[in-house]
Amino acid sequence: MPCVSNTVVWIVRESARPLANRLASFLGARVLPNLEEFSREDATNRERFCAEFPQATHWVLLMAAGIATRYLAGLPQSKQSDPAVVVVDEACRFAVALLSGHEGGANALAYRIAIETGATPVITTATEALKPLTLGIGCRRGVSSERVHSAVQNALESVGRSLGEVREVATVDLKKDENGLLEWVAEKQLPMRVFSRSQLAQRPWTANPSSWVQSNIGLSAVCEPCALLASPRGVLLVPKFAKAGVTVAVVSDEPPTIFFI
């Protein structure tokens, strides 16, 4: 994936610097500030942040959400012009798209951070979050994007659903650089989550275990557990659907019906 230009990773504690450096390397970003400077200068960390905020297009804030909220107070102006902001806790449990999620690219940035760190991307914009379907996809090496598309379309059509209802795609770490899959998600502008084999081994949810997958990557399945891990409150709408070297599972995470009395 190409690096996001003009990205800054901002820290408030020196203990976060190793993680910041890792993210900066992955994203092609800078790490700010040099915390040692504050012993010699009058500017506080937040004052420096306020001055720097308009200068970058994408921000990764390594801090608690409460601190991030106070740092951003008074700075946002418009969703058409505000920088993208993603908040990541130092334990890398969550990557929260906090500002300019859709227009500014914070949602996409949160997913990129999730792929690199294993964090859970937190997306709350209605455009993405209200879509109910998650796809789990597995594939043989070298499959084309056309074959991925054909398998996905067939799986969705089997239950009368469409690609426009898909929120995200999930796969195993072995496939995070699979060109055909990457081309397809990029073309369809779908975010992709990647789960490690150890994560999938701990949650071996599958209706159709595969001896081939077991012998080649040590798992009983890929597409079903990927989809169910990505959408843990969802239900399996389409069990493993296989076509031309591509497997697809569809999980539905329909929003609950709220009754007012």
C-alpha positions in Angstrom: 0.0 0.0 0.0 1.3 3.5 -0.8 2.3 5.7 2.1 0.0 8.5 3.3 1.7 11.8 2.6 2.1 14.6 5.2 1.3 12.4 8.1 2.4 13.1 11.7 2.4 10.7 14.7 2.1 12.7 17.9 3.0 11.4 21.3 2.5 12.8 24.8 4.7 10.2 26.6 8.2 9.1 25.8 7.2 5.5 26.4 5.1 5.7 23.2 8.1 6.5 21.0 8.9 3.0 19.9 5.4 2.4 18.7 5.4 5.9 17.1 8.5 5.1 15.2 7.1 1.8 14.0 3.9 3.5 12.7 5.9 6.3 11.2 8.0 3.9 9.2 4.9 2.0 8.0 3.0 5.2 7.1 5.9 7.3 5.8 5.2 9.8 8.6 7.1 12.0 11.1 7.1 11.6 14.8 6.5 14.8 16.9 7.4 16.3 19.3 10.8 16.0 20.9 9.5 16.0 24.5 12.9 16.9 25.8 12.5 20.4 24.3 9.8 21.3 26.7 12.2 21.5 29.6 13.9 24.4 27.7 11.0 26.1 26.0 7.8 27.9 27.1 5.4 26.2 24.7 3.5 23.3 26.1 2.9 20.1 24.2 -0.7 21.1 23.4 0.3 24.6 22.3 2.9 23.1 19.9 0.2 20.7 18.6 -2.2 23.6 17.9 0.4 25.3 15.9 1.3 22.2 13.9 -2.3 20.9 13.4 -3.1 22.7 10.1 0.2 21.8 8.6 -0.5 18.0 8.2 -3.2 16.2 6.3 -3.3 13.1 8.5 -2.7 12.7 12.3 -2.1 9.7 14.4 -2.5 10.6 18.1 -0.9 8.1 20.5 -2.8 8.9 23.6 -6.1 8.3 25.4 -9.3 9.5 23.7 -9.9 12.0 26.5 -6.5 13.6 26.0 -7.1 13.7 22.3 -10.4 15.4 22.7 -8.9 18.1 24.9 -6.0 18.6 22.4 -8.5 19.1 19.5 -10.8 21.4 21.3 -11.5 24.5 19.1 -9.4 23.3 16.2 -11.8 21.5 13.8 -13.4 23.8 11.3 -15.1 21.8 8.5 -15.2 18.1 7.5 -14.2 19.3 4.0 -11.0 20.8 5.2 -10.0 19.3 8.6 -7.1 16.9 8.7 -7.8 13.2 9.3 -7.3 12.2 12.9 -6.9 8.7 14.3 -6.4 8.0 18.0 -4.5 4.9 19.0 -4.0 3.8 22.6 -0.4 2.8 23.5 -1.4 -0.8 23.9 -2.6 -0.8 20.3 -6.0 -2.2 21.1 -8.0 0.3 19.1 -7.5 2.7 16.2 -10.3 5.2 16.4 -11.2 7.4 13.4 -12.0 10.5 15.4 -12.1 13.3 12.8 -12.7 13.6 9.1 -13.4 9.9 8.8 -14.9 9.7 5.4 -13.9 12.9 3.6 -10.5 13.3 5.1 -9.4 9.7 5.1 -9.3 8.9 8.8 -11.4 5.7 8.3 -8.9 4.4 5.7 -6.0 5.4 7.9 -7.5 3.5 10.9 -7.7 0.4 8.8 -4.1 0.7 7.6 -3.0 1.0 11.2 -5.1 -2.0 12.1 -3.4 -4.1 9.4 0.1 -3.2 10.7 -0.6 -3.5 14.5 -3.6 -5.8 14.9 -5.6 -3.0 16.5 -9.4 -3.0 16.1 -10.5 -0.1 13.7 -13.3 1.9 15.2 -15.5 3.5 12.5 -18.6 5.5 13.4 -19.4 7.4 10.2 -22.9 6.5 8.9 -21.7 6.0 5.4 -19.6 3.0 6.4 -20.8 1.9 9.9 -24.4 1.3 8.8 -23.6 -1.1 6.1 -24.4 -4.5 7.6 -22.3 -7.1 5.7 -18.8 -8.3 6.3 -16.9 -10.6 3.8 -14.4 -13.2 4.9 -12.2 -14.0 1.9 -9.6 -16.7 1.3 -7.9 -17.5 -1.9 -5.2 -19.5 -3.7 -2.0 -17.8 -4.5 -2.0 -15.7 -7.7 -5.8 -15.4 -8.2 -6.9 -12.5 -10.2 -9.2 -9.6 -9.0 -11.7 -10.8 -11.6 -11.9 -14.2 -9.9 -12.3 -12.6 -6.5 -15.1 -10.4 -7.8 -16.9 -13.3 -9.4 -16.8 -15.4 -6.2 -18.0 -12.4 -4.1 -20.8 -11.6 -6.5 -22.0 -15.2 -6.6 -21.9 -15.5 -2.8 -23.9 -12.3 -2.3 -26.4 -13.0 -5.0 -27.1 -16.4 -3.4 -28.9 -14.6 -0.6 -30.2 -11.6 -2.5 -27.6 -9.1 -1.2 -25.4 -6.6 -3.0 -21.9 -5.3 -2.8 -23.2 -1.9 -1.7 -24.2 -3.4 1.6 -20.6 -4.6 2.4 -18.8 -2.7 5.2 -15.5 -4.4 5.1 -13.4 -7.4 4.0 -11.4 -9.7 6.3 -8.6 -12.1 5.5 -5.7 -14.0 7.0 -2.2 -12.4 7.3 -0.8 -14.7 4.6 -3.0 -12.9 2.1 -2.4 -9.3 3.1 -0.1 -8.9 0.1 -2.1 -11.0 -2.4 -2.2 -8.8 -5.5 -5.6 -9.9 -6.9 -7.3 -9.4 -3.5 -5.6 -6.0 -3.0 -6.6 -4.9 -6.4 -10.2 -5.9 -5.9 -10.6 -4.1 -2.5 -9.0 -1.0 -3.9 -11.2 -1.0 -7.0 -14.3 -1.4 -4.9 -13.0 1.0 -2.2 -13.6 -1.5 0.6 -11.4 -1.5 3.7 -9.7 -4.7 4.6 -8.9 -6.2 8.0 -6.1 -8.8 8.4 -6.1 -11.4 11.2 -3.1 -13.4 12.2 -3.1 -17.1 12.0 -2.8 -17.3 15.8 -6.0 -15.1 16.2 -7.9 -17.4 13.8 -6.6 -20.6 15.6 -8.1 -19.3 18.8 -11.5 -18.8 17.2 -11.8 -21.7 14.7 -15.4 -20.9 13.8 -16.3 -22.8 10.7 -19.2 -24.9 9.3 -17.0 -26.3 6.5 -13.4 -27.2 7.6 -10.9 -27.6 4.8 -8.2 -30.3 4.8 -6.3 -28.3 2.2 -6.2 -25.2 4.4 -5.3 -27.3 7.4 -2.4 -28.9 5.7 -1.1 -25.7 4.0 -1.5 -23.0 6.7 -2.5 -24.9 9.8 -6.0 -23.7 10.1 -9.4 -25.4 9.6 -10.7 -22.5 7.6 -10.1 -18.9 6.6 -13.1 -17.1 5.2 -15.7 -18.0 7.9 -13.6 -17.3 11.0 -12.2 -14.1 9.4 -15.8 -12.8 8.8 -17.0 -13.7 12.2 -14.0 -12.2 14.0 -14.4 -9.0 12.1 -18.1 -8.9 13.0 -18.4 -10.7 16.3 -22.1 -9.9 16.9 -23.1 -10.9 13.4 -24.6 -14.1 12.1 -23.2 -16.3 9.3 -25.4 -15.5 6.3 -23.4 -17.4 3.7 -21.1 -20.2 4.9 -18.0 -20.9 2.9 -18.8 -20.4 -0.8 -16.0 -21.6 -3.1 -15.4 -20.7 -6.7 -12.2 -21.0 -8.8 -9.7 -20.8 -6.0 -11.6 -18.2 -4.0 -13.6 -18.8 -0.8 -16.1 -16.3 0.5 -18.2 -16.1 3.7 -20.8 -13.5 4.4 -21.7 -12.3 7.9 -24.7 -10.0 8.5 -24.6 -7.5 11.3 -28.0 -5.9 10.9 -28.6 -2.9 13.3 -31.0 -3.8 16.1 -34.6 -2.6 15.9 -35.3 0.0 18.6 -38.9 0.1 19.9 -40.2 3.3 21.6 -43.0 2.9 24.1 
